Amino acid sequence: MSEPPRKTLAVALTYDAPHAPRVVASGRGLIGEKIIQAAQAHGVPVEKNAVLAQALSSIELESEIPERLYVAVAEILAFVLRAAEEGQRR
C-alpha cells in the first residue's frame, strides 16, 4: 500500500529587528506552492524544513514566533543571510 502524496506546506516569515520574526503567510497544497513561487519570484531563498514548517504553520498570521522556535528560526535566518551575501558576490 502506498502513501498518499503529501501536500506542500509553506510558511513565510518576516523579521524586523529588534522584534521576533513574524509569520506572514502559511498554507498547504496549492497555497503552499504559491507561497514558494512568490518567494522564488522575488529572490527570497527557500529553505526546506518540514518539521519547522509544521510548527510554524500553527502560529496565527502576523504573530511573532514563540521563544521555543527562536534557535530553529535563527538557523534559517543565517541561511538566508549567507545566500544573500553569496548572491551579491556574483
PDB file of N, CA, C and O in Angstrom:
ATOM      1  N   MET A   1       0.849  -1.170   0.000  1.00  0.00           N
ATOM      2  CA  MET A   1       0.000   0.000   0.000  1.00  0.00           C
ATOM      3  C   MET A   1       0.899   1.240   0.000  1.00  0.00           C
ATOM      4  O   MET A   1       1.793   1.358   0.838  1.00  0.00           O
ATOM      5  N   SER A   2       0.665   2.155  -0.929  1.00  0.00           N
ATOM      6  CA  SER A   2       1.484   3.359  -0.996  1.00  0.00           C
ATOM      7  C   SER A   2       0.824   4.498  -0.214  1.00  0.00           C
ATOM      8  O   SER A   2      -0.392   4.539  -0.028  1.00  0.00           O
ATOM      9  N   GLU A   3       1.686   5.427   0.236  1.00  0.00           N
ATOM     10  CA  GLU A   3       1.192   6.580   0.976  1.00  0.00           C
ATOM     11  C   GLU A   3       0.610   7.593   0.001  1.00  0.00           C
ATOM     12  O   GLU A   3       1.080   7.710  -1.130  1.00  0.00           O
ATOM     13  N   PRO A   4      -0.421   8.331   0.439  1.00  0.00           N
ATOM     14  CA  PRO A   4      -0.939   9.387  -0.439  1.00  0.00           C
ATOM     15  C   PRO A   4       0.109  10.496  -0.575  1.00  0.00           C
ATOM     16  O   PRO A   4       0.910  10.706   0.337  1.00  0.00           O
ATOM     17  N   PRO A   5       0.106  11.207  -1.711  1.00  0.00           N
ATOM     18  CA  PRO A   5       1.098  12.272  -1.883  1.00  0.00           C
ATOM     19  C   PRO A   5       0.895  13.351  -0.824  1.00  0.00           C
ATOM     20  O   PRO A   5      -0.234  13.695  -0.472  1.00  0.00           O
ATOM     21  N   ARG A   6       2.015  13.877  -0.325  1.00  0.00           N
ATOM     22  CA  ARG A   6       1.936  14.938   0.677  1.00  0.00           C
ATOM     23  C   ARG A   6       1.702  16.275  -0.015  1.00  0.00           C
ATOM     24  O   ARG A   6       2.254  16.553  -1.079  1.00  0.00           O
ATOM     25  N   LYS A   7       0.883  17.077   0.608  1.00  0.00           N
ATOM     26  CA  LYS A   7       0.647  18.410   0.073  1.00  0.00           C
ATOM     27  C   LYS A   7       1.743  19.338   0.577  1.00  0.00           C
ATOM     28  O   LYS A   7       2.152  19.272   1.736  1.00  0.00           O
ATOM     29  N   THR A   8       2.203  20.195  -0.310  1.00  0.00           N
ATOM     30  CA  THR A   8       3.250  21.152   0.031  1.00  0.00           C
ATOM     31  C   THR A   8       2.785  22.051   1.161  1.00  0.00           C
ATOM     32  O   THR A   8       1.679  22.590   1.116  1.00  0.00           O
ATOM     33  N   LEU A   9       3.627  22.214   2.175  1.00  0.00           N
ATOM     34  CA  LEU A   9       3.369  23.129   3.276  1.00  0.00           C
ATOM     35  C   LEU A   9       4.437  24.197   3.230  1.00  0.00           C
ATOM     36  O   LEU A   9       5.628  23.887   3.191  1.00  0.00           O
ATOM     37  N   ALA A  10       4.024  25.457   3.235  1.00  0.00           N
ATOM     38  CA  ALA A  10       4.976  26.565   3.212  1.00  0.00           C
ATOM     39  C   ALA A  10       4.568  27.605   4.237  1.00  0.00           C
ATOM     40  O   ALA A  10       3.384  27.862   4.454  1.00  0.00           O
ATOM     41  N   VAL A  11       5.576  28.195   4.860  1.00  0.00           N
ATOM     42  CA  VAL A  11       5.360  29.263   5.825  1.00  0.00           C
ATOM     43  C   VAL A  11       6.357  30.368   5.500  1.00  0.00           C
ATOM     44  O   VAL A  11       7.545  30.106   5.317  1.00  0.00           O
ATOM     45  N   ALA A  12       5.871  31.601   5.431  1.00  0.00           N
ATOM     46  CA  ALA A  12       6.740  32.749   5.170  1.00  0.00           C
ATOM     47  C   ALA A  12       6.859  33.584   6.436  1.00  0.00           C
ATOM     48  O   ALA A  12       5.887  33.829   7.151  1.00  0.00           O
ATOM     49  N   LEU A  13       8.097  34.013   6.683  1.00  0.00           N
ATOM     50  CA  LEU A  13       8.384  34.832   7.864  1.00  0.00           C
ATOM     51  C   LEU A  13       8.916  36.189   7.428  1.00  0.00           C
ATOM     52  O   LEU A  13       9.461  36.342   6.335  1.00  0.00           O
ATOM     53  N   THR A  14       8.747  37.159   8.298  1.00  0.00           N
ATOM     54  CA  THR A  14       9.412  38.447   8.131  1.00  0.00           C
ATOM     55  C   THR A  14      10.111  38.754   9.442  1.00  0.00           C
ATOM     56  O   THR A  14       9.677  38.332  10.513  1.00  0.00           O
ATOM     57  N   TYR A  15      11.206  39.501   9.334  1.00  0.00           N
ATOM     58  CA  TYR A  15      11.972  39.812  10.542  1.00  0.00           C
ATOM     59  C   TYR A  15      12.363  41.278  10.525  1.00  0.00           C
ATOM     60  O   TYR A  15      13.071  41.737   9.629  1.00  0.00           O
ATOM     61  N   ASP A  16      11.896  42.003  11.521  1.00  0.00           N
ATOM     62  CA  ASP A  16      12.237  43.410  11.705  1.00  0.00           C
ATOM     63  C   ASP A  16      12.809  43.561  13.106  1.00  0.00           C
ATOM     64  O   ASP A  16      12.069  43.646  14.086  1.00  0.00           O
ATOM     65  N   ALA A  17      14.151  43.594  13.191  1.00  0.00           N
ATOM     66  CA  ALA A  17      14.805  43.728  14.498  1.00  0.00           C
ATOM     67  C   ALA A  17      14.340  45.031  15.148  1.00  0.00           C
ATOM     68  O   ALA A  17      14.136  46.014  14.437  1.00  0.00           O
ATOM     69  N   PRO A  18      14.171  45.075  16.417  1.00  0.00           N
ATOM     70  CA  PRO A  18      14.546  44.118  17.445  1.00  0.00           C
ATOM     71  C   PRO A  18      13.437  43.131  17.793  1.00  0.00           C
ATOM     72  O   PRO A  18      13.567  42.379  18.759  1.00  0.00           O
ATOM     73  N   HIS A  19      12.361  43.120  17.033  1.00  0.00           N
ATOM     74  CA  HIS A  19      11.242  42.222  17.323  1.00  0.00           C
ATOM     75  C   HIS A  19      11.543  40.803  16.844  1.00  0.00           C
ATOM     76  O   HIS A  19      12.445  40.586  16.035  1.00  0.00           O
ATOM     77  N   ALA A  20      10.785  39.854  17.351  1.00  0.00           N
ATOM     78  CA  ALA A  20      10.916  38.460  16.910  1.00  0.00           C
ATOM     79  C   ALA A  20      10.339  38.326  15.498  1.00  0.00           C
ATOM     80  O   ALA A  20       9.484  39.118  15.101  1.00  0.00           O
ATOM     81  N   PRO A  21      10.799  37.340  14.748  1.00  0.00           N
ATOM     82  CA  PRO A  21      10.207  37.088  13.428  1.00  0.00           C
ATOM     83  C   PRO A  21       8.702  36.836  13.549  1.00  0.00           C
ATOM     84  O   PRO A  21       8.216  36.324  14.558  1.00  0.00           O
ATOM     85  N   ARG A  22       7.983  37.210  12.489  1.00  0.00           N
ATOM     86  CA  ARG A  22       6.533  37.018  12.451  1.00  0.00           C
ATOM     87  C   ARG A  22       6.163  36.120  11.274  1.00  0.00           C
ATOM     88  O   ARG A  22       6.825  36.131  10.236  1.00  0.00           O
ATOM     89  N   VAL A  23       5.108  35.353  11.449  1.00  0.00           N
ATOM     90  CA  VAL A  23       4.552  34.537  10.368  1.00  0.00           C
ATOM     91  C   VAL A  23       3.649  35.446   9.540  1.00  0.00           C
ATOM     92  O   VAL A  23       2.697  36.027  10.062  1.00  0.00           O
ATOM     93  N   VAL A  24       3.951  35.569   8.248  1.00  0.00           N
ATOM     94  CA  VAL A  24       3.160  36.451   7.387  1.00  0.00           C
ATOM     95  C   VAL A  24       2.362  35.701   6.330  1.00  0.00           C
ATOM     96  O   VAL A  24       1.484  36.278   5.688  1.00  0.00           O
ATOM     97  N   ALA A  25       2.658  34.430   6.147  1.00  0.00           N
ATOM     98  CA  ALA A  25       1.888  33.615   5.208  1.00  0.00           C
ATOM     99  C   ALA A  25       2.074  32.153   5.579  1.00  0.00           C
ATOM    100  O   ALA A  25       3.142  31.742   6.031  1.00  0.00           O
ATOM    101  N   SER A  26       1.029  31.386   5.382  1.00  0.00           N
ATOM    102  CA  SER A  26       1.092  29.961   5.680  1.00  0.00           C
ATOM    103  C   SER A  26       0.030  29.257   4.856  1.00  0.00           C
ATOM    104  O   SER A  26      -1.100  29.733   4.747  1.00  0.00           O
ATOM    105  N   GLY A  27       0.392  28.130   4.279  1.00  0.00           N
ATOM    106  CA  GLY A  27      -0.595  27.403   3.502  1.00  0.00           C
ATOM    107  C   GLY A  27      -0.102  26.035   3.086  1.00  0.00           C
ATOM    108  O   GLY A  27       1.098  25.757   3.091  1.00  0.00           O
ATOM    109  N   ARG A  28      -1.038  25.196   2.731  1.00  0.00           N
ATOM    110  CA  ARG A  28      -0.767  23.826   2.319  1.00  0.00           C
ATOM    111  C   ARG A  28      -1.367  23.601   0.931  1.00  0.00           C
ATOM    112  O   ARG A  28      -2.359  24.228   0.559  1.00  0.00           O
ATOM    113  N   GLY A  29      -0.754  22.707   0.186  1.00  0.00           N
ATOM    114  CA  GLY A  29      -1.267  22.386  -1.149  1.00  0.00           C
ATOM    115  C   GLY A  29      -0.992  23.523  -2.123  1.00  0.00           C
ATOM    116  O   GLY A  29       0.129  24.029  -2.188  1.00  0.00           O
ATOM    117  N   LEU A  30      -2.005  23.927  -2.876  1.00  0.00           N
ATOM    118  CA  LEU A  30      -1.848  24.973  -3.886  1.00  0.00           C
ATOM    119  C   LEU A  30      -1.387  26.286  -3.258  1.00  0.00           C
ATOM    120  O   LEU A  30      -0.553  26.984  -3.835  1.00  0.00           O
ATOM    121  N   ILE A  31      -1.911  26.626  -2.099  1.00  0.00           N
ATOM    122  CA  ILE A  31      -1.496  27.866  -1.427  1.00  0.00           C
ATOM    123  C   ILE A  31      -0.022  27.775  -1.030  1.00  0.00           C
ATOM    124  O   ILE A  31       0.725  28.737  -1.208  1.00  0.00           O
ATOM    125  N   GLY A  32       0.398  26.639  -0.501  1.00  0.00           N
ATOM    126  CA  GLY A  32       1.803  26.450  -0.158  1.00  0.00           C
ATOM    127  C   GLY A  32       2.705  26.595  -1.373  1.00  0.00           C
ATOM    128  O   GLY A  32       3.766  27.215  -1.299  1.00  0.00           O
ATOM    129  N   GLU A  33       2.280  26.023  -2.486  1.00  0.00           N
ATOM    130  CA  GLU A  33       3.056  26.129  -3.716  1.00  0.00           C
ATOM    131  C   GLU A  33       3.142  27.584  -4.179  1.00  0.00           C
ATOM    132  O   GLU A  33       4.192  28.027  -4.645  1.00  0.00           O
ATOM    133  N   LYS A  34       2.045  28.321  -4.052  1.00  0.00           N
ATOM    134  CA  LYS A  34       2.028  29.739  -4.448  1.00  0.00           C
ATOM    135  C   LYS A  34       2.951  30.571  -3.565  1.00  0.00           C
ATOM    136  O   LYS A  34       3.610  31.488  -4.055  1.00  0.00           O
ATOM    137  N   ILE A  35       3.008  30.261  -2.266  1.00  0.00           N
ATOM    138  CA  ILE A  35       3.913  30.967  -1.357  1.00  0.00           C
ATOM    139  C   ILE A  35       5.358  30.750  -1.805  1.00  0.00           C
ATOM    140  O   ILE A  35       6.142  31.699  -1.845  1.00  0.00           O
ATOM    141  N   ILE A  36       5.713  29.521  -2.140  1.00  0.00           N
ATOM    142  CA  ILE A  36       7.071  29.205  -2.596  1.00  0.00           C
ATOM    143  C   ILE A  36       7.363  29.909  -3.919  1.00  0.00           C
ATOM    144  O   ILE A  36       8.440  30.479  -4.092  1.00  0.00           O
ATOM    145  N   GLN A  37       6.422  29.875  -4.842  1.00  0.00           N
ATOM    146  CA  GLN A  37       6.614  30.546  -6.135  1.00  0.00           C
ATOM    147  C   GLN A  37       6.821  32.042  -5.959  1.00  0.00           C
ATOM    148  O   GLN A  37       7.673  32.634  -6.623  1.00  0.00           O
ATOM    149  N   ALA A  38       6.046  32.662  -5.064  1.00  0.00           N
ATOM    150  CA  ALA A  38       6.186  34.105  -4.821  1.00  0.00           C
ATOM    151  C   ALA A  38       7.552  34.413  -4.233  1.00  0.00           C
ATOM    152  O   ALA A  38       8.184  35.397  -4.616  1.00  0.00           O
ATOM    153  N   ALA A  39       8.009  33.591  -3.314  1.00  0.00           N
ATOM    154  CA  ALA A  39       9.336  33.798  -2.721  1.00  0.00           C
ATOM    155  C   ALA A  39      10.407  33.710  -3.802  1.00  0.00           C
ATOM    156  O   ALA A  39      11.278  34.576  -3.890  1.00  0.00           O
ATOM    157  N   GLN A  40      10.345  32.681  -4.611  1.00  0.00           N
ATOM    158  CA  GLN A  40      11.347  32.492  -5.657  1.00  0.00           C
ATOM    159  C   GLN A  40      11.306  33.627  -6.679  1.00  0.00           C
ATOM    160  O   GLN A  40      12.350  34.069  -7.157  1.00  0.00           O
ATOM    161  N   ALA A  41      10.112  34.098  -7.012  1.00  0.00           N
ATOM    162  CA  ALA A  41       9.970  35.185  -7.978  1.00  0.00           C
ATOM    163  C   ALA A  41      10.579  36.486  -7.468  1.00  0.00           C
ATOM    164  O   ALA A  41      10.984  37.342  -8.255  1.00  0.00           O
ATOM    165  N   HIS A  42      10.639  36.627  -6.149  1.00  0.00           N
ATOM    166  CA  HIS A  42      11.198  37.842  -5.552  1.00  0.00           C
ATOM    167  C   HIS A  42      12.616  37.641  -5.028  1.00  0.00           C
ATOM    168  O   HIS A  42      13.147  38.493  -4.314  1.00  0.00           O
ATOM    169  N   GLY A  43      13.226  36.513  -5.384  1.00  0.00           N
ATOM    170  CA  GLY A  43      14.601  36.264  -4.999  1.00  0.00           C
ATOM    171  C   GLY A  43      14.794  35.930  -3.529  1.00  0.00           C
ATOM    172  O   GLY A  43      15.896  36.073  -3.000  1.00  0.00           O
ATOM    173  N   VAL A  44      13.739  35.489  -2.868  1.00  0.00           N
ATOM    174  CA  VAL A  44      13.824  35.120  -1.456  1.00  0.00           C
ATOM    175  C   VAL A  44      14.262  33.656  -1.378  1.00  0.00           C
ATOM    176  O   VAL A  44      13.605  32.785  -1.948  1.00  0.00           O
ATOM    177  N   PRO A  45      15.359  33.382  -0.682  1.00  0.00           N
ATOM    178  CA  PRO A  45      15.798  31.991  -0.557  1.00  0.00           C
ATOM    179  C   PRO A  45      14.734  31.136   0.142  1.00  0.00           C
ATOM    180  O   PRO A  45      14.047  31.602   1.052  1.00  0.00           O
ATOM    181  N   VAL A  46      14.613  29.903  -0.290  1.00  0.00           N
ATOM    182  CA  VAL A  46      13.643  28.973   0.286  1.00  0.00           C
ATOM    183  C   VAL A  46      14.422  27.847   0.954  1.00  0.00           C
ATOM    184  O   VAL A  46      15.297  27.235   0.341  1.00  0.00           O
ATOM    185  N   GLU A  47      14.101  27.584   2.199  1.00  0.00           N
ATOM    186  CA  GLU A  47      14.741  26.514   2.963  1.00  0.00           C
ATOM    187  C   GLU A  47      13.699  25.431   3.219  1.00  0.00           C
ATOM    188  O   GLU A  47      12.596  25.726   3.679  1.00  0.00           O
ATOM    189  N   LYS A  48      14.041  24.190   2.927  1.00  0.00           N
ATOM    190  CA  LYS A  48      13.126  23.076   3.171  1.00  0.00           C
ATOM    191  C   LYS A  48      13.384  22.505   4.561  1.00  0.00           C
ATOM    192  O   LYS A  48      14.469  21.999   4.847  1.00  0.00           O
ATOM    193  N   ASN A  49      12.373  22.596   5.416  1.00  0.00           N
ATOM    194  CA  ASN A  49      12.455  22.052   6.762  1.00  0.00           C
ATOM    195  C   ASN A  49      11.028  21.725   7.188  1.00  0.00           C
ATOM    196  O   ASN A  49      10.330  22.566   7.754  1.00  0.00           O
ATOM    197  N   ALA A  50      10.601  20.489   6.909  1.00  0.00           N
ATOM    198  CA  ALA A  50       9.217  20.084   7.135  1.00  0.00           C
ATOM    199  C   ALA A  50       8.798  20.189   8.595  1.00  0.00           C
ATOM    200  O   ALA A  50       7.675  20.599   8.891  1.00  0.00           O
ATOM    201  N   VAL A  51       9.690  19.822   9.507  1.00  0.00           N
ATOM    202  CA  VAL A  51       9.349  19.854  10.933  1.00  0.00           C
ATOM    203  C   VAL A  51       9.121  21.293  11.386  1.00  0.00           C
ATOM    204  O   VAL A  51       8.145  21.576  12.081  1.00  0.00           O
ATOM    205  N   LEU A  52      10.012  22.200  11.000  1.00  0.00           N
ATOM    206  CA  LEU A  52       9.859  23.598  11.390  1.00  0.00           C
ATOM    207  C   LEU A  52       8.633  24.216  10.717  1.00  0.00           C
ATOM    208  O   LEU A  52       7.897  24.972  11.351  1.00  0.00           O
ATOM    209  N   ALA A  53       8.411  23.903   9.451  1.00  0.00           N
ATOM    210  CA  ALA A  53       7.236  24.430   8.758  1.00  0.00           C
ATOM    211  C   ALA A  53       5.952  23.992   9.463  1.00  0.00           C
ATOM    212  O   ALA A  53       5.020  24.784   9.610  1.00  0.00           O
ATOM    213  N   GLN A  54       5.904  22.750   9.892  1.00  0.00           N
ATOM    214  CA  GLN A  54       4.724  22.252  10.606  1.00  0.00           C
ATOM    215  C   GLN A  54       4.517  23.038  11.903  1.00  0.00           C
ATOM    216  O   GLN A  54       3.396  23.435  12.221  1.00  0.00           O
ATOM    217  N   ALA A  55       5.598  23.259  12.648  1.00  0.00           N
ATOM    218  CA  ALA A  55       5.494  24.005  13.909  1.00  0.00           C
ATOM    219  C   ALA A  55       5.056  25.450  13.656  1.00  0.00           C
ATOM    220  O   ALA A  55       4.217  25.983  14.381  1.00  0.00           O
ATOM    221  N   LEU A  56       5.622  26.076  12.633  1.00  0.00           N
ATOM    222  CA  LEU A  56       5.286  27.464  12.332  1.00  0.00           C
ATOM    223  C   LEU A  56       3.883  27.619  11.773  1.00  0.00           C
ATOM    224  O   LEU A  56       3.256  28.664  11.943  1.00  0.00           O
ATOM    225  N   SER A  57       3.388  26.586  11.107  1.00  0.00           N
ATOM    226  CA  SER A  57       2.058  26.688  10.482  1.00  0.00           C
ATOM    227  C   SER A  57       0.928  26.791  11.503  1.00  0.00           C
ATOM    228  O   SER A  57      -0.187  27.185  11.162  1.00  0.00           O
ATOM    229  N   SER A  58       1.213  26.439  12.743  1.00  0.00           N
ATOM    230  CA  SER A  58       0.179  26.522  13.773  1.00  0.00           C
ATOM    231  C   SER A  58       0.105  27.914  14.414  1.00  0.00           C
ATOM    232  O   SER A  58      -0.762  28.167  15.250  1.00  0.00           O
ATOM    233  N   ILE A  59       1.009  28.808  14.025  1.00  0.00           N
ATOM    234  CA  ILE A  59       1.045  30.156  14.590  1.00  0.00           C
ATOM    235  C   ILE A  59       0.114  31.060  13.783  1.00  0.00           C
ATOM    236  O   ILE A  59       0.102  31.017  12.552  1.00  0.00           O
ATOM    237  N   GLU A  60      -0.648  31.861  14.478  1.00  0.00           N
ATOM    238  CA  GLU A  60      -1.589  32.780  13.835  1.00  0.00           C
ATOM    239  C   GLU A  60      -0.826  33.781  12.969  1.00  0.00           C
ATOM    240  O   GLU A  60       0.247  34.250  13.348  1.00  0.00           O
ATOM    241  N   LEU A  61      -1.388  34.104  11.805  1.00  0.00           N
ATOM    242  CA  LEU A  61      -0.752  35.066  10.907  1.00  0.00           C
ATOM    243  C   LEU A  61      -0.524  36.393  11.615  1.00  0.00           C
ATOM    244  O   LEU A  61      -1.336  36.829  12.430  1.00  0.00           O
ATOM    245  N   GLU A  62       0.586  37.017  11.291  1.00  0.00           N
ATOM    246  CA  GLU A  62       1.046  38.293  11.851  1.00  0.00           C
ATOM    247  C   GLU A  62       1.501  38.190  13.309  1.00  0.00           C
ATOM    248  O   GLU A  62       1.799  39.205  13.938  1.00  0.00           O
ATOM    249  N   SER A  63       1.555  36.970  13.846  1.00  0.00           N
ATOM    250  CA  SER A  63       2.029  36.773  15.212  1.00  0.00           C
ATOM    251  C   SER A  63       3.522  36.490  15.216  1.00  0.00           C
ATOM    252  O   SER A  63       4.057  35.879  14.291  1.00  0.00           O
ATOM    253  N   GLU A  64       4.193  36.950  16.286  1.00  0.00           N
ATOM    254  CA  GLU A  64       5.603  36.643  16.453  1.00  0.00           C
ATOM    255  C   GLU A  64       5.756  35.166  16.783  1.00  0.00           C
ATOM    256  O   GLU A  64       4.884  34.557  17.402  1.00  0.00           O
ATOM    257  N   ILE A  65       6.877  34.605  16.360  1.00  0.00           N
ATOM    258  CA  ILE A  65       7.124  33.198  16.655  1.00  0.00           C
ATOM    259  C   ILE A  65       7.361  33.026  18.156  1.00  0.00           C
ATOM    260  O   ILE A  65       7.860  33.947  18.803  1.00  0.00           O
ATOM    261  N   PRO A  66       7.020  31.884  18.716  1.00  0.00           N
ATOM    262  CA  PRO A  66       7.265  31.663  20.146  1.00  0.00           C
ATOM    263  C   PRO A  66       8.756  31.445  20.420  1.00  0.00           C
ATOM    264  O   PRO A  66       9.513  31.025  19.545  1.00  0.00           O
ATOM    265  N   GLU A  67       9.144  31.739  21.633  1.00  0.00           N
ATOM    266  CA  GLU A  67      10.539  31.646  22.033  1.00  0.00           C
ATOM    267  C   GLU A  67      11.120  30.255  21.796  1.00  0.00           C
ATOM    268  O   GLU A  67      12.308  30.129  21.497  1.00  0.00           O
ATOM    269  N   ARG A  68      10.311  29.219  21.923  1.00  0.00           N
ATOM    270  CA  ARG A  68      10.804  27.850  21.755  1.00  0.00           C
ATOM    271  C   ARG A  68      11.309  27.577  20.330  1.00  0.00           C
ATOM    272  O   ARG A  68      12.025  26.602  20.103  1.00  0.00           O
ATOM    273  N   LEU A  69      10.938  28.434  19.375  1.00  0.00           N
ATOM    274  CA  LEU A  69      11.369  28.245  17.986  1.00  0.00           C
ATOM    275  C   LEU A  69      12.488  29.193  17.570  1.00  0.00           C
ATOM    276  O   LEU A  69      12.914  29.170  16.415  1.00  0.00           O
ATOM    277  N   TYR A  70      12.975  30.031  18.497  1.00  0.00           N
ATOM    278  CA  TYR A  70      13.997  31.014  18.151  1.00  0.00           C
ATOM    279  C   TYR A  70      15.242  30.381  17.531  1.00  0.00           C
ATOM    280  O   TYR A  70      15.725  30.861  16.505  1.00  0.00           O
ATOM    281  N   VAL A  71      15.761  29.329  18.123  1.00  0.00           N
ATOM    282  CA  VAL A  71      17.011  28.737  17.631  1.00  0.00           C
ATOM    283  C   VAL A  71      16.820  28.185  16.217  1.00  0.00           C
ATOM    284  O   VAL A  71      17.651  28.420  15.339  1.00  0.00           O
ATOM    285  N   ALA A  72      15.742  27.461  16.001  1.00  0.00           N
ATOM    286  CA  ALA A  72      15.498  26.879  14.675  1.00  0.00           C
ATOM    287  C   ALA A  72      15.324  27.971  13.622  1.00  0.00           C
ATOM    288  O   ALA A  72      15.847  27.858  12.513  1.00  0.00           O
ATOM    289  N   VAL A  73      14.595  29.020  13.968  1.00  0.00           N
ATOM    290  CA  VAL A  73      14.379  30.108  13.009  1.00  0.00           C
ATOM    291  C   VAL A  73      15.672  30.892  12.803  1.00  0.00           C
ATOM    292  O   VAL A  73      15.937  31.352  11.692  1.00  0.00           O
ATOM    293  N   ALA A  74      16.478  31.052  13.844  1.00  0.00           N
ATOM    294  CA  ALA A  74      17.764  31.741  13.701  1.00  0.00           C
ATOM    295  C   ALA A  74      18.647  31.010  12.691  1.00  0.00           C
ATOM    296  O   ALA A  74      19.362  31.649  11.919  1.00  0.00           O
ATOM    297  N   GLU A  75      18.604  29.690  12.691  1.00  0.00           N
ATOM    298  CA  GLU A  75      19.378  28.915  11.715  1.00  0.00           C
ATOM    299  C   GLU A  75      18.901  29.200  10.292  1.00  0.00           C
ATOM    300  O   GLU A  75      19.712  29.289   9.370  1.00  0.00           O
ATOM    301  N   ILE A  76      17.594  29.342  10.114  1.00  0.00           N
ATOM    302  CA  ILE A  76      17.038  29.663   8.795  1.00  0.00           C
ATOM    303  C   ILE A  76      17.457  31.075   8.386  1.00  0.00           C
ATOM    304  O   ILE A  76      17.844  31.299   7.239  1.00  0.00           O
ATOM    305  N   LEU A  77      17.382  32.025   9.315  1.00  0.00           N
ATOM    306  CA  LEU A  77      17.792  33.397   9.001  1.00  0.00           C
ATOM    307  C   LEU A  77      19.266  33.450   8.618  1.00  0.00           C
ATOM    308  O   LEU A  77      19.644  34.199   7.717  1.00  0.00           O
ATOM    309  N   ALA A  78      20.093  32.670   9.284  1.00  0.00           N
ATOM    310  CA  ALA A  78      21.510  32.607   8.933  1.00  0.00           C
ATOM    311  C   ALA A  78      21.680  32.073   7.513  1.00  0.00           C
ATOM    312  O   ALA A  78      22.513  32.571   6.755  1.00  0.00           O
ATOM    313  N   PHE A  79      20.892  31.061   7.152  1.00  0.00           N
ATOM    314  CA  PHE A  79      20.919  30.514   5.793  1.00  0.00           C
ATOM    315  C   PHE A  79      20.555  31.602   4.780  1.00  0.00           C
ATOM    316  O   PHE A  79      21.219  31.745   3.753  1.00  0.00           O
ATOM    317  N   VAL A  80      19.501  32.366   5.070  1.00  0.00           N
ATOM    318  CA  VAL A  80      19.037  33.416   4.162  1.00  0.00           C
ATOM    319  C   VAL A  80      20.117  34.491   4.002  1.00  0.00           C
ATOM    320  O   VAL A  80      20.382  34.948   2.890  1.00  0.00           O
ATOM    321  N   LEU A  81      20.731  34.887   5.099  1.00  0.00           N
ATOM    322  CA  LEU A  81      21.777  35.904   5.033  1.00  0.00           C
ATOM    323  C   LEU A  81      22.980  35.418   4.231  1.00  0.00           C
ATOM    324  O   LEU A  81      23.543  36.172   3.436  1.00  0.00           O
ATOM    325  N   ARG A  82      23.376  34.160   4.435  1.00  0.00           N
ATOM    326  CA  ARG A  82      24.500  33.606   3.660  1.00  0.00           C
ATOM    327  C   ARG A  82      24.155  33.573   2.171  1.00  0.00           C
ATOM    328  O   ARG A  82      24.986  33.909   1.328  1.00  0.00           O
ATOM    329  N   ALA A  83      22.925  33.167   1.855  1.00  0.00           N
ATOM    330  CA  ALA A  83      22.517  33.104   0.454  1.00  0.00           C
ATOM    331  C   ALA A  83      22.508  34.499  -0.169  1.00  0.00           C
ATOM    332  O   ALA A  83      22.898  34.663  -1.325  1.00  0.00           O
ATOM    333  N   ALA A  84      22.069  35.494   0.582  1.00  0.00           N
ATOM    334  CA  ALA A  84      22.053  36.870   0.065  1.00  0.00           C
ATOM    335  C   ALA A  84      23.465  37.381  -0.173  1.00  0.00           C
ATOM    336  O   ALA A  84      23.733  38.028  -1.186  1.00  0.00           O
ATOM    337  N   GLU A  85      24.369  37.092   0.760  1.00  0.00           N
ATOM    338  CA  GLU A  85      25.758  37.514   0.601  1.00  0.00           C
ATOM    339  C   GLU A  85      26.401  36.851  -0.612  1.00  0.00           C
ATOM    340  O   GLU A  85      27.134  37.503  -1.355  1.00  0.00           O
ATOM    341  N   GLU A  86      26.140  35.577  -0.818  1.00  0.00           N
ATOM    342  CA  GLU A  86      26.694  34.864  -1.965  1.00  0.00           C
ATOM    343  C   GLU A  86      26.140  35.428  -3.271  1.00  0.00           C
ATOM    344  O   GLU A  86      26.855  35.508  -4.270  1.00  0.00           O
ATOM    345  N   GLY A  87      24.870  35.816  -3.261  1.00  0.00           N
ATOM    346  CA  GLY A  87      24.255  36.407  -4.449  1.00  0.00           C
ATOM    347  C   GLY A  87      24.860  37.745  -4.791  1.00  0.00           C
ATOM    348  O   GLY A  87      24.961  38.093  -5.967  1.00  0.00           O
ATOM    349  N   GLN A  88      25.267  38.509  -3.785  1.00  0.00           N
ATOM    350  CA  GLN A  88      25.878  39.815  -4.030  1.00  0.00           C
ATOM    351  C   GLN A  88      27.300  39.681  -4.555  1.00  0.00           C
ATOM    352  O   GLN A  88      27.784  40.557  -5.272  1.00  0.00           O
ATOM    353  N   ARG A  89      27.963  38.599  -4.205  1.00  0.00           N
ATOM    354  CA  ARG A  89      29.341  38.385  -4.668  1.00  0.00           C
ATOM    355  C   ARG A  89      29.405  38.007  -6.138  1.00  0.00           C
ATOM    356  O   ARG A  89      30.454  38.145  -6.768  1.00  0.00           O
ATOM    357  N   ARG A  90      28.326  37.546  -6.677  1.00  0.00           N
ATOM    358  CA  ARG A  90      28.330  37.049  -8.073  1.00  0.00           C
ATOM    359  C   ARG A  90      28.210  38.157  -9.065  1.00  0.00           C
ATOM    360  O   ARG A  90      28.198  37.908 -10.270  1.00  0.00           O
TER     361      ARG A  90
END
